[in-house]
Amino acid sequence: MLILKGSYLYLRPTAPPMEILLATFTTLFSVVNPFGAMPVFLTLTEEDTPAERANIGLKACLYMVGVLTVSFFAGQYVLNFFGINIHHLRIAGGILLMRSAFDLLTPGGNRAKVSEATLEESMHKNDISFTPLAMPMLSGPGSMAVCIGLFTGKLSVPDMGLIVLGFCLVALAAYIILMSSLRLTRFLGRPGMAALARIMGFLTLAIGVNFLATAIVALFPGLSR
């Protein structure tokens, strides 16, 4: 079996499948950060009925699973095509995650992943489930980099299935949060949302630092001595 340690999957025969699921879920959930998508989701669906809002949220989460799964299986081949080392990707992904984390940790954080112009344009679209909700709100460059980094040649077919199941669990959690966004926003208020953004930012920062550290050690083994 394989378990997740930092940004790597390591072989450990005694590891139960639940560890793979939990490692995939906990690593990816803070990067996806569905709480950050709530304001945009509420803004773009304020004139929709509850049934329409549920349909949009469901499609967005399904698209997210598709994007993450394609990134997981095809990402390594894309990197090989362009001659990019996986450790280089992890360094770039770590920097990207750290930048996103600092945005969440600074006062007035939880900045939108889409610009005002994109948001204005999206308000006139018939279907917003793929863009901007699925991309880039839920499955942006950071989460795609994490998924690409999860793939290794040592993964067995059951391990891959468990990791994809972890993607589905993250999507399920995102769907529940989006459907509860109105109540959560009212319950937490602005201070609560700001505190939640900082918590998610801190977790994302830790993942980004881990990406950088493990990639640098892999590229320069002498540094770990």
Order of alpha helices (4+ residues) and beta strands (2+ residues): beta-beta-alpha-alpha-alpha-alpha-alpha-alpha-alpha-alpha
